[in-house]
Every structure is written in C-alpha cells, then in structure tokens.
Amino acid sequence: MTSLTFLAGALAGSGTDKPQGADNFYQSAKVTMRKVTFKTQYKTNVAGNLFVPTTLARDSKHPAIIVGHPMGAVKEQSANLYAQKLADQGFVTLSIDLPFWGGSEGDPRNAVMPDLYAEAFSAGVDFLGSQEFVDRGRIGALGICGSGSFVISAAKIDPRMKAVATVSMYDMGAANRDALNHSQTVEQRKQIIAQAAEQRWKEADGAKTELTGGTVHELTADTHPIQREFYDFYRTSRGQFTPEGSSPNATTHPTLSSNVKFMNFYPFADIETISPRPMLFITGDAAHSKEFSEQAYNLAGEPKELVMVPGASHVDLYDRVDLIPWDKLTSFFTANLKPAADTAPASGAATP
C-alpha cells in the first residue's frame, strides 16, 4: 500500500550550540556491542559493530538489520546511534564502515567506489546470516544519507534484504551530476571531470592523493547554510570523531580523482524491481535533500511509504533523538521482518 505520512510535532530550539535532543554518541545499557570484521566478496575486510540485546535468547533465531553511515562519515557518526536504538527494540543490528573509510580496508583512503559500497551491505548480510541467533530470512537494511543510495543499489540485486529503509537520503549520483535542485550545468560537470582527470595524471606520475569537497573546517560570514549545517555536526563535539589512524579533518572529504565515479552511479534505475519487498523513506520537510527521497518514493514499487518529519533538516535526522521517528522505524521492521509462517510483507504504515 502506498502511503505518505506527515508526522505530528514541532521543533524546539535548545538555545545552545548542541541542538535539542542531539545524542550522536548515545550508548545503550540494554545491548552489548562487539567490534567485528568480515570479508566482502572480493576478500577485503569491512569493519563493523555488532549490537545484540542483552536479553536476546541465543538458542532461537531473530531478525537483524544492517545500518550504513552518511557518505564520508564513519559508523560512529549516526550509524551506531541508529543501530543501538533499533537493538533496544529487540533487533540484532550491525553498523558498518564503508570500504575506504573508517576501520574498513581500502587504499587510498576516502576513495569513491559505489559498487564496493553496495557490496559492503551484501557482505554485512553474509555476516549477519552466519550468526547462529540470526534468521537468514529476516534481515533488513537501513542507509543514512549517502548510504541510502548505496543500500538501494545493493537491494536491487540482493533479495536477501527483506525490508529497506533510508533516512535523509542523498542520491550520490544525481548530487554529483546535477547538484541540488539540478543547479549544475553539463558544462560545469565536464569541468569537474576534467579536473579529476588532470589529478589522475598527477597521481600516475607519483603525486600524492588529493582530497576534495566535503565539510568546511571553519566558518566565515560567507559560509553557505548547508555547509553550516554539516559543520555543526562533523566539526564540533556534537558528531566529530577521529577514526583510528586517521584525522577528524579527513572525514567527509573523498579523493579528487575518484569522486567522479559517482557520475556513473544511478541507484534509482530499476528501483521498482525491489518490490514486493517494502521500502520506507524518511526525510525532513525542511531538508535540503528531500528531493532524493521524494524521487525514490515516486519511482519505487509497492509497498512503500514516505515519511516527512515536520521542520527537520537533513542533519537533524542524523542524531536528534527527539525528532527521529523511532516508532516508525520499529514498526516498519517489525512488520516486515516477521517469521516466514507469519503474514506476507506489510507496508511501512503497519504497526507492531
């Protein structure tokens, strides 16, 4: 069943540098966390955190959810929060670092490789399915920001993902080809491609890898509002995290020569083939990125649901626990990761 939901509620500012309800580094007392690594199909290591409810019966099978972080982030930024909150509700959850980021393998660091990002989700399904207390037929997937487009890309060719949700999704292909609201011309796109090609020549001749884009490291009077929004998360104590062996200043910055690979990334092509597996798209109605969730929702097959959080910005849904619709996520995965003997998949509008 198609469903478009506007959640009731209003925002209330805290009057401090940290927005009301922001709790990126939330730690649950109701789950245990174990650092894990597992192999992709290409024999590279992906790093993850496995969260298991402390009361979970290990002698029976349970539903599980894999969670991916925003593009350019690491699992400690938003993904761990979502994984723990869902584990609080009884799910086994796994947050992952995408290849080339955080604790996962890949060189050069911060390289863009959409196919390998999607593969990491399927490798996460492999890993979850190897746990004796996880039901292989009841594994779902959740992608935040850029990972929303990667999980869609993965789910199109991996039917083991039985329910797919995205939060504050970015279509990383369209964002790089066209920019927000299609504000980038083809000529501007070609200039970016030419710059990356020139950098590739330099690296072929032995120059060091250069980073590009990402979140600014200081604010000025001219800083764009969207950059300010990301700065408030990635460059402050609210969400800043230093991956082992790296620098906090490296997060969000992809490599210049590889970032153009997003130009060939079309995650929404054939998105309707994920049906009849259910899809849930959550975005803020004040989010600069909401166009991507709206487009995916319009293209997706049934069942599907689009949830608009009133007044919420893109980054608000990274960590503002008072705004993130936990009940909606819980009911969606509860309804759609039922044992095989139960009823057929339901839409995101279902309740537990």
CORBELNOR-V303210 format. One record per pair of residues at least 12 apart in sequence whose C-alpha atoms are under 8 Angstrom apart, sorted by the first residue. I is the first residue (numbers start at 1). J is the second residue. D is the distance in Angstrom with one decimal. If there is no record, write none. Layout:
i:I j:J d:D
i:I j:J d:D
This chain:
i:1 j:302 d:6.2
i:1 j:303 d:4.9
i:1 j:304 d:6.5
i:1 j:346 d:7.9
i:1 j:347 d:5.9
i:2 j:302 d:6.5
i:2 j:303 d:5.8
i:2 j:304 d:5.3
i:2 j:305 d:5.9
i:2 j:347 d:7.6
i:3 j:304 d:6.5
i:3 j:305 d:4.6
i:3 j:306 d:6.4
i:3 j:348 d:7.9
i:3 j:349 d:6.9
i:4 j:305 d:5.6
i:4 j:306 d:4.8
i:4 j:307 d:6.0
i:4 j:308 d:7.9
i:5 j:305 d:7.4
i:5 j:306 d:6.1
i:5 j:307 d:4.7
i:5 j:308 d:6.2
i:6 j:307 d:5.9
i:6 j:308 d:4.9
i:6 j:309 d:6.3
i:6 j:310 d:7.0
i:7 j:307 d:7.1
i:7 j:308 d:6.4
i:7 j:309 d:5.5
i:7 j:310 d:6.5
i:8 j:309 d:7.8
i:8 j:310 d:7.0
i:9 j:310 d:6.7
i:10 j:310 d:6.5
i:10 j:311 d:6.7
i:11 j:310 d:7.8
i:11 j:311 d:6.3
i:11 j:312 d:7.5
i:11 j:323 d:7.9
i:18 j:238 d:6.3
i:19 j:320 d:7.4
i:20 j:320 d:7.0
i:20 j:322 d:7.7
i:21 j:319 d:7.7
i:21 j:320 d:4.8
i:21 j:321 d:5.4
i:21 j:322 d:5.2
i:21 j:323 d:7.7
i:22 j:238 d:7.2
i:22 j:316 d:7.9
i:22 j:319 d:5.1
i:22 j:320 d:4.1
i:22 j:321 d:6.1
i:22 j:322 d:7.8
i:23 j:81 d:7.9
i:23 j:238 d:7.5
i:23 j:319 d:5.5
i:23 j:320 d:6.2
i:23 j:321 d:6.5
i:24 j:76 d:8.0
i:24 j:77 d:6.5
i:24 j:78 d:5.9
i:24 j:81 d:5.9
i:24 j:238 d:6.8
i:24 j:239 d:6.0
i:24 j:318 d:7.4
i:24 j:319 d:4.8
i:24 j:320 d:7.7
i:25 j:76 d:7.4
i:25 j:77 d:7.8
i:25 j:80 d:7.8
i:25 j:81 d:6.7
i:25 j:239 d:7.5
i:26 j:81 d:6.0
i:27 j:81 d:7.8
i:27 j:84 d:7.3
i:28 j:84 d:6.4
i:28 j:85 d:7.5
i:28 j:88 d:7.3
i:30 j:53 d:6.0
i:30 j:54 d:5.8
i:30 j:55 d:8.0
i:30 j:88 d:6.1
i:31 j:51 d:6.2
i:31 j:52 d:5.3
i:31 j:53 d:4.2
i:31 j:54 d:5.0
i:31 j:84 d:7.2
i:31 j:87 d:6.6
i:31 j:88 d:6.6
i:32 j:51 d:5.6
i:32 j:52 d:5.3
i:32 j:53 d:6.3
i:32 j:54 d:6.1
i:33 j:49 d:6.4
i:33 j:50 d:5.5
i:33 j:51 d:4.6
i:33 j:52 d:6.6
i:34 j:49 d:5.6
i:34 j:50 d:5.1
i:34 j:51 d:6.6
i:35 j:47 d:7.5
i:35 j:48 d:5.9
i:35 j:49 d:4.6
i:35 j:50 d:6.3
i:36 j:48 d:5.2
i:36 j:49 d:5.8
i:36 j:50 d:6.7
i:38 j:123 d:7.4
i:38 j:124 d:7.6
i:38 j:127 d:6.5
i:39 j:123 d:6.6
i:40 j:119 d:6.8
i:40 j:120 d:6.3
i:40 j:122 d:7.9
i:40 j:123 d:5.0
i:41 j:119 d:7.5
i:41 j:123 d:6.9
i:44 j:105 d:6.3
i:44 j:106 d:7.7
i:45 j:104 d:5.9
i:45 j:105 d:5.4
i:46 j:96 d:7.1
i:46 j:97 d:6.5
i:46 j:98 d:7.0
i:46 j:99 d:6.4
i:46 j:103 d:7.3
i:46 j:104 d:4.5
i:46 j:105 d:6.3
i:46 j:120 d:6.9
i:47 j:96 d:5.9
i:47 j:97 d:5.6
i:47 j:102 d:7.9
i:47 j:103 d:5.3
i:47 j:104 d:4.8
i:47 j:105 d:7.9
i:48 j:75 d:7.6
i:48 j:94 d:6.5
i:48 j:95 d:5.4
i:48 j:96 d:4.2
i:48 j:97 d:6.1
i:48 j:103 d:8.0
i:49 j:80 d:7.7
i:49 j:94 d:5.6
i:49 j:95 d:5.3
i:49 j:96 d:6.5
i:50 j:92 d:7.5
i:50 j:93 d:5.9
i:50 j:94 d:4.6
i:50 j:95 d:6.7
i:51 j:83 d:7.0
i:51 j:84 d:6.5
i:51 j:87 d:6.3
i:51 j:92 d:5.9
i:51 j:93 d:5.1
i:51 j:94 d:6.1
i:52 j:87 d:6.3
i:52 j:91 d:7.3
i:52 j:92 d:5.0
i:52 j:93 d:6.7
i:53 j:87 d:5.8
i:53 j:88 d:6.5
i:53 j:90 d:5.9
i:53 j:91 d:7.2
i:53 j:92 d:6.9
i:56 j:90 d:7.3
i:57 j:133 d:7.8
i:58 j:132 d:7.6
i:58 j:133 d:5.3
i:59 j:132 d:7.9
i:59 j:133 d:6.5
i:60 j:133 d:5.6
i:60 j:134 d:7.9
i:61 j:132 d:7.2
i:61 j:133 d:4.6
i:61 j:134 d:4.9
i:61 j:135 d:4.8
i:62 j:91 d:7.1
i:62 j:92 d:7.1
i:62 j:133 d:6.0
i:62 j:134 d:4.8
i:62 j:135 d:5.2
i:62 j:138 d:7.4
i:63 j:91 d:5.8
i:63 j:92 d:6.4
i:63 j:134 d:6.0
i:63 j:135 d:5.8
i:63 j:138 d:4.9
i:63 j:139 d:5.8
i:63 j:140 d:7.8
i:63 j:337 d:6.1
i:63 j:338 d:7.6
i:64 j:91 d:5.4
i:64 j:92 d:4.5
i:64 j:93 d:5.4
i:64 j:94 d:7.9
i:64 j:128 d:7.1
i:64 j:134 d:6.5
i:64 j:135 d:7.5
i:64 j:138 d:6.5
i:64 j:139 d:4.8
i:64 j:140 d:6.2
i:65 j:83 d:7.8
i:65 j:91 d:6.9
i:65 j:92 d:6.4
i:65 j:93 d:4.8
i:65 j:94 d:6.4
i:65 j:139 d:5.6
i:65 j:140 d:4.6
i:65 j:141 d:5.2
i:65 j:142 d:7.0
i:66 j:83 d:7.8
i:66 j:93 d:5.7
i:66 j:94 d:4.7
i:66 j:95 d:6.0
i:66 j:96 d:7.6
i:66 j:121 d:7.1
i:66 j:124 d:6.6
i:66 j:125 d:7.2
i:66 j:139 d:7.8
i:66 j:140 d:6.5
i:66 j:141 d:4.8
i:66 j:142 d:6.2
i:67 j:79 d:5.9
i:67 j:80 d:8.0
i:67 j:82 d:7.3
i:67 j:83 d:6.3
i:67 j:93 d:7.3
i:67 j:94 d:6.0
i:67 j:95 d:4.7
i:67 j:96 d:6.5
i:67 j:141 d:6.1
i:67 j:142 d:4.8
i:67 j:143 d:5.8
i:67 j:144 d:7.7
i:68 j:95 d:6.0
i:68 j:96 d:5.8
i:68 j:97 d:7.2
i:68 j:98 d:7.5
i:68 j:121 d:7.8
i:68 j:142 d:6.4
i:68 j:143 d:4.8
i:68 j:144 d:6.1
i:68 j:147 d:5.4
i:68 j:148 d:7.8
i:68 j:151 d:7.9
i:69 j:95 d:7.7
i:69 j:96 d:7.3
i:69 j:97 d:7.2
i:69 j:98 d:7.8
i:69 j:143 d:6.6
i:69 j:144 d:5.5
i:69 j:145 d:7.2
i:69 j:146 d:7.6
i:69 j:147 d:5.9
i:70 j:143 d:7.7
i:70 j:144 d:5.2
i:70 j:145 d:4.6
i:70 j:146 d:5.2
i:70 j:147 d:5.7
i:71 j:145 d:6.4
i:71 j:146 d:4.6
i:71 j:147 d:6.3
i:71 j:252 d:6.8
i:72 j:101 d:7.3
i:72 j:110 d:7.3
i:72 j:214 d:7.6
i:72 j:251 d:5.6
i:72 j:252 d:3.7
i:72 j:253 d:6.2
i:72 j:254 d:6.8
i:73 j:101 d:7.5
i:73 j:102 d:7.8
i:73 j:251 d:5.6
i:73 j:252 d:5.7
i:74 j:96 d:7.9
i:74 j:97 d:5.6
i:74 j:98 d:7.6
i:74 j:101 d:6.5
i:74 j:102 d:5.3
i:74 j:243 d:7.5
i:74 j:251 d:7.7
i:75 j:95 d:6.0
i:75 j:96 d:5.6
i:75 j:97 d:5.2
i:75 j:102 d:7.4
i:76 j:241 d:7.0
i:77 j:239 d:6.1
i:77 j:240 d:7.6
i:77 j:241 d:7.2
i:77 j:318 d:7.9
i:78 j:144 d:7.8
i:78 j:318 d:5.2
i:78 j:319 d:6.0
i:79 j:95 d:5.7
i:79 j:96 d:7.6
i:79 j:144 d:7.4
i:80 j:95 d:5.8
i:81 j:319 d:7.2
i:83 j:95 d:6.1
i:85 j:326 d:7.7
i:86 j:326 d:7.9
i:86 j:330 d:6.9
i:89 j:330 d:7.1
i:92 j:134 d:7.5
i:94 j:124 d:7.5
i:94 j:128 d:7.7
i:96 j:124 d:7.8
i:98 j:117 d:5.7
i:98 j:120 d:6.4
i:99 j:116 d:6.7
i:99 j:117 d:6.2
i:99 j:120 d:7.1
i:100 j:112 d:7.8
i:102 j:243 d:5.4
i:102 j:244 d:7.2
i:103 j:243 d:7.1
i:103 j:244 d:7.0
i:108 j:209 d:7.5
i:109 j:255 d:7.8
i:110 j:253 d:6.9
i:110 j:254 d:4.8
i:110 j:255 d:5.9
i:111 j:254 d:5.8
i:111 j:255 d:5.4
i:111 j:258 d:5.9
i:111 j:259 d:7.3
i:112 j:254 d:6.5
i:112 j:255 d:7.0
i:112 j:258 d:5.3
i:112 j:259 d:5.4
i:112 j:261 d:6.6
i:112 j:262 d:7.4
i:113 j:258 d:7.6
i:113 j:261 d:6.8
i:113 j:262 d:7.9
i:114 j:150 d:6.9
i:114 j:261 d:7.5
i:114 j:262 d:7.0
i:114 j:265 d:7.0
i:117 j:150 d:6.3
i:118 j:150 d:5.0
i:118 j:151 d:6.1
i:118 j:153 d:6.1
i:118 j:154 d:4.7
i:119 j:154 d:6.6
i:121 j:141 d:7.8
i:121 j:151 d:6.6
i:121 j:154 d:6.6
i:122 j:154 d:6.6
i:122 j:158 d:6.9
i:125 j:139 d:7.1
i:125 j:160 d:7.5
i:125 j:161 d:7.6
i:136 j:160 d:7.7
i:137 j:160 d:6.9
i:137 j:162 d:7.5
i:137 j:339 d:7.7
i:137 j:340 d:7.5
i:138 j:161 d:7.9
i:138 j:162 d:6.4
i:138 j:337 d:4.8
i:138 j:338 d:6.7
i:138 j:339 d:7.0
i:139 j:160 d:6.9
i:139 j:161 d:5.6
i:139 j:162 d:5.9
i:139 j:163 d:7.4
i:139 j:337 d:6.8
i:140 j:161 d:5.1
i:140 j:162 d:5.3
i:140 j:163 d:4.8
i:140 j:164 d:6.0
i:140 j:333 d:7.2
i:140 j:337 d:7.1
i:141 j:161 d:6.3
i:141 j:162 d:7.9
i:141 j:163 d:6.4
i:141 j:164 d:5.0
i:141 j:165 d:6.4
i:142 j:164 d:5.9
i:142 j:165 d:4.8
i:142 j:166 d:5.5
i:142 j:167 d:7.7
i:143 j:165 d:6.5
i:143 j:166 d:4.8
i:143 j:167 d:6.4
i:143 j:169 d:7.5
i:144 j:166 d:5.8
i:144 j:167 d:4.8
i:144 j:168 d:6.1
i:144 j:169 d:6.0
i:144 j:318 d:7.6
i:145 j:166 d:7.5
i:145 j:167 d:6.2
i:145 j:168 d:4.9
i:145 j:169 d:4.0
i:145 j:170 d:5.0
i:146 j:169 d:5.9
i:146 j:170 d:4.8
i:146 j:171 d:6.4
i:146 j:172 d:5.9
i:147 j:166 d:7.9
i:147 j:169 d:7.3
i:147 j:170 d:7.8
i:148 j:165 d:7.6
i:148 j:166 d:4.9
i:148 j:167 d:6.7
i:148 j:168 d:7.7
i:148 j:169 d:5.0
i:148 j:170 d:6.6
i:148 j:171 d:7.5
i:149 j:169 d:6.7
i:149 j:170 d:6.4
i:149 j:171 d:5.3
i:149 j:172 d:6.8
i:149 j:267 d:5.8
i:149 j:268 d:7.8
i:150 j:267 d:7.1
i:151 j:164 d:7.6
i:152 j:164 d:7.5
i:152 j:267 d:6.3
i:152 j:268 d:7.4
i:152 j:271 d:7.3
i:153 j:267 d:5.0
i:153 j:268 d:7.6
i:155 j:274 d:6.7
i:156 j:270 d:7.5
i:156 j:271 d:6.6
i:156 j:273 d:6.6
i:156 j:274 d:5.4
i:159 j:274 d:7.7
i:162 j:277 d:5.8
i:162 j:278 d:7.5
i:162 j:336 d:7.3
i:162 j:337 d:6.9
i:163 j:277 d:5.8
i:163 j:278 d:5.3
i:163 j:279 d:6.2
i:163 j:333 d:6.9
i:163 j:336 d:6.2
i:163 j:337 d:7.1
i:164 j:277 d:7.7
i:164 j:278 d:6.5
i:164 j:279 d:4.9
i:164 j:280 d:6.4
i:165 j:279 d:5.6
i:165 j:280 d:4.5
i:165 j:281 d:5.8
i:165 j:282 d:7.7
i:165 j:329 d:8.0
i:166 j:280 d:6.4
i:166 j:281 d:5.0
i:166 j:282 d:6.1
i:167 j:281 d:6.2
i:167 j:282 d:4.7
i:167 j:283 d:5.8
i:167 j:317 d:7.1
i:168 j:282 d:6.3
i:168 j:283 d:4.8
i:168 j:284 d:7.1
i:168 j:287 d:7.6
i:168 j:289 d:6.7
i:168 j:290 d:7.0
i:168 j:293 d:7.4
i:168 j:314 d:5.5
i:168 j:315 d:7.6
i:168 j:317 d:6.7
i:168 j:318 d:7.9
i:169 j:281 d:7.9
i:169 j:282 d:7.9
i:169 j:283 d:7.3
i:169 j:289 d:6.9
i:169 j:290 d:7.5
i:169 j:292 d:6.4
i:169 j:293 d:5.9
i:170 j:289 d:6.3
i:170 j:292 d:5.9
i:170 j:293 d:7.7
i:171 j:267 d:7.1
i:171 j:292 d:5.9
i:172 j:262 d:6.3
i:172 j:265 d:7.3
i:173 j:262 d:4.8
i:173 j:263 d:5.4
i:173 j:264 d:6.7
i:173 j:265 d:4.7
i:173 j:266 d:5.8
i:173 j:267 d:7.4
i:174 j:263 d:7.4
i:174 j:265 d:7.9
i:174 j:266 d:7.5
i:176 j:260 d:7.6
i:176 j:262 d:6.3
i:176 j:263 d:6.0
i:177 j:189 d:6.3
i:177 j:262 d:7.7
i:177 j:263 d:5.4
i:180 j:288 d:7.8
i:180 j:289 d:7.4
i:181 j:291 d:7.6
i:192 j:260 d:7.7
i:193 j:260 d:6.2
i:196 j:256 d:5.8
i:196 j:257 d:4.4
i:196 j:258 d:7.3
i:196 j:259 d:7.8
i:196 j:260 d:6.9
i:197 j:257 d:6.5
i:199 j:256 d:7.1
i:199 j:257 d:5.7
i:200 j:257 d:5.4
i:209 j:255 d:6.8
i:209 j:256 d:7.7
i:209 j:257 d:8.0
i:210 j:255 d:5.7
i:210 j:256 d:5.7
i:210 j:257 d:7.6
i:211 j:253 d:5.7
i:211 j:254 d:5.5
i:211 j:255 d:4.2
i:211 j:256 d:5.1
i:212 j:253 d:5.5
i:212 j:254 d:5.8
i:212 j:255 d:5.8
i:212 j:256 d:5.0
i:213 j:252 d:7.8
i:213 j:253 d:5.6
i:213 j:254 d:7.0
i:214 j:251 d:7.7
i:214 j:252 d:4.7
i:214 j:253 d:4.4
i:214 j:254 d:7.2
i:215 j:227 d:6.3
i:215 j:230 d:6.3
i:215 j:231 d:6.1
i:215 j:234 d:7.4
i:215 j:252 d:6.1
i:215 j:253 d:7.2
i:216 j:231 d:6.5
i:217 j:231 d:7.2
i:217 j:235 d:6.6
i:217 j:249 d:7.4
i:218 j:231 d:7.9
i:226 j:288 d:7.7
i:229 j:315 d:6.7
i:230 j:315 d:6.8
i:233 j:315 d:7.4
i:234 j:251 d:7.8
i:235 j:248 d:8.0
i:268 j:296 d:6.3
i:268 j:299 d:7.5
i:271 j:296 d:7.6
i:271 j:299 d:6.7
i:271 j:300 d:5.4
i:271 j:301 d:7.4
i:272 j:299 d:6.3
i:272 j:300 d:4.4
i:272 j:301 d:4.3
i:272 j:302 d:7.9
i:273 j:300 d:7.9
i:273 j:301 d:7.0
i:274 j:300 d:7.7
i:274 j:301 d:7.1
i:275 j:300 d:7.5
i:275 j:301 d:5.1
i:275 j:302 d:5.7
i:275 j:303 d:6.9
i:276 j:301 d:7.1
i:276 j:302 d:5.9
i:276 j:303 d:6.4
i:276 j:345 d:7.9
i:277 j:302 d:7.8
i:277 j:303 d:7.1
i:277 j:345 d:7.0
i:278 j:302 d:6.8
i:278 j:303 d:5.0
i:278 j:304 d:5.6
i:278 j:336 d:7.3
i:278 j:345 d:7.0
i:278 j:346 d:7.1
i:278 j:347 d:6.0
i:278 j:348 d:7.1
i:279 j:300 d:7.9
i:279 j:302 d:8.0
i:279 j:303 d:6.6
i:279 j:304 d:4.8
i:279 j:305 d:6.5
i:279 j:347 d:7.7
i:279 j:348 d:7.1
i:280 j:304 d:5.8
i:280 j:305 d:4.9
i:280 j:306 d:6.1
i:280 j:307 d:7.6
i:280 j:332 d:7.6
i:280 j:348 d:5.9
i:281 j:293 d:6.0
i:281 j:297 d:6.9
i:281 j:304 d:7.9
i:281 j:305 d:6.2
i:281 j:306 d:4.7
i:281 j:307 d:6.1
i:282 j:306 d:6.0
i:282 j:307 d:4.7
i:282 j:308 d:6.2
i:282 j:309 d:7.5
i:283 j:306 d:7.9
i:283 j:307 d:6.3
i:283 j:308 d:5.3
i:283 j:309 d:6.2
i:283 j:312 d:7.8
i:283 j:314 d:7.1
i:283 j:317 d:7.6
i:284 j:308 d:5.3
i:284 j:309 d:4.5
i:284 j:310 d:6.2
i:284 j:311 d:6.4
i:284 j:312 d:4.4
i:284 j:313 d:5.3
i:284 j:314 d:6.2
i:284 j:317 d:7.4
i:285 j:308 d:5.4
i:285 j:309 d:5.8
i:285 j:310 d:5.4
i:285 j:311 d:5.8
i:285 j:312 d:6.1
i:285 j:313 d:7.1
i:286 j:310 d:7.2
i:286 j:311 d:5.2
i:286 j:312 d:5.4
i:286 j:313 d:4.9
i:286 j:314 d:7.4
i:287 j:312 d:6.4
i:287 j:313 d:4.0
i:287 j:314 d:4.4
i:287 j:315 d:7.9
i:288 j:313 d:7.0
i:288 j:314 d:6.3
i:289 j:314 d:6.4
i:290 j:314 d:7.8
i:293 j:306 d:7.6
i:294 j:306 d:7.4
i:303 j:346 d:7.2
i:303 j:347 d:5.2
i:303 j:348 d:7.7
i:304 j:347 d:6.0
i:304 j:348 d:6.5
i:305 j:347 d:7.0
i:305 j:348 d:5.7
i:305 j:349 d:7.0
i:309 j:323 d:7.4
i:309 j:324 d:7.9
i:309 j:325 d:7.8
i:328 j:348 d:7.4
i:328 j:349 d:7.7
i:328 j:351 d:8.0
i:330 j:352 d:7.6
i:331 j:348 d:7.2
i:331 j:349 d:7.8
i:331 j:350 d:6.3
i:331 j:351 d:4.8
i:331 j:352 d:4.9
i:332 j:347 d:7.2
i:332 j:348 d:4.6
i:332 j:349 d:7.0
i:332 j:350 d:6.5
i:332 j:351 d:7.2
i:332 j:352 d:7.9
i:333 j:348 d:8.0
i:334 j:351 d:7.9
i:334 j:352 d:5.8
i:335 j:347 d:7.8
i:335 j:348 d:7.7
i:335 j:350 d:6.3
i:335 j:351 d:6.7
i:335 j:352 d:5.9
